[in-house]
């Protein structure tokens, strides 16, 4: 006669084996998914690291035909564009997020929320086109300003929706506690609710920045590109993605090498923003 | 107890949409007393006290009608700003609800700071006094700068009491303040409520009849939104006048 413990033991071994097998399959699947990521990173690193040196980071591009030179203008240009974009994306995005979470009710809020979701799925080149019509044409010049607006518009829905979700995580009872202290709602919203979820919101903003830092298409016909220093926001400005694009479609071997170096710098920039975002967001100890 | 009542409620009604949650309740509360509101779940206890600082109306679709006098002022009178009323009538909630990402000190000082008080010395003095009244000072004086969330559940609720006291209200509303706490933390809060009577008038909602009997001077029994009986706690729990009160306190329903 077979005892209960024998049956139990049989089932156990079988189940344990299945469990291990599934575990292995998932591991392999994860590996397959990660392979492109690591191969891209690795390839960019191998191709780019040789051309990165001090002059690449600090000098202007060399004239065509001469060797040397760098992408300092593009690096600075990307930073300028990011700052401009952040000003637009943060003010508008945060305001929208606060409205949706704290005040928005009924149809209007639904429409705004839907529009934000739509906006985030609009191809970035279309947004570039929109800014081209809105700013470049009337000003009759490509400009850093137009580039910043294009990137800023791309940031708005990401920031708005992440801010909304994070503000909604603050329990309603916390808002009531603020109101019960005799504080007006706007003070409760800004100094208690917003302040309380600031680390998460900063993370959202940084992720939005990381996303637009590598955008190329909307910059092609807004910021255009510039081989020289540009401190005038109404003039075209260089940026890493556009510089990488122009260099890599050029026929010069030297430029190809520099494009790889630029790509590596861009990847590292985005990577460090992402890492920074992780560092900022250390969740609060929650008891609920 | 021959003083002028500090809170007088007259024919107070409250609704959530079409649901009539509080029906024609009238009662008076003496200063420096503890008044308990008891009744089965869903009888309108919480809604009732949330009307007393006009917090009820902050919920969508909620409205209230009637008169509530704080001293001589009808807080439902025309042109009365609920924000100003809430500075005079504080509230402690069912679950501890500290402000996120704020230190112990900032939690208690929030009401003052956001009302524009900037003087460090004054803030420190008020924070210490509030924490002492909330019987929390000795436990947190060494860690005023650490996050509020680092305290235990019972400490958090006392932190919330200190926060409410810091703006020096004349009435403190408490909505089942111990229902989320263990017996030891509950005992501490009951003790501090009894002592707090010297500072503020307390109106406390509780689903725990023993608690009402232990700490309150007068007790109001609500049933389905109506005030069934209101009187001295000693009488309500020994010689209730109404059949329904007797049935409830003897555990026949609830």
Interface residues (C-beta under 8 A of the other chain):
Chain A: X105 X170 X171 X173 X174 X176 X177 X178 X179 X180 X181 X182 X183 X184 X187 X191 X192 X195 X196 X197 X198 X199 X284 X285 X286 X287 X288
Chain B: X53 X55 X58 X60 X83 X84 X85 X86 X87 X88 X90 X91 X93 X94 X95 X97 X98 X99 X100 X101 X102 X110 X111 X114 X115 X147 X149 X150 X153 X156 X160 X163 X164 X167
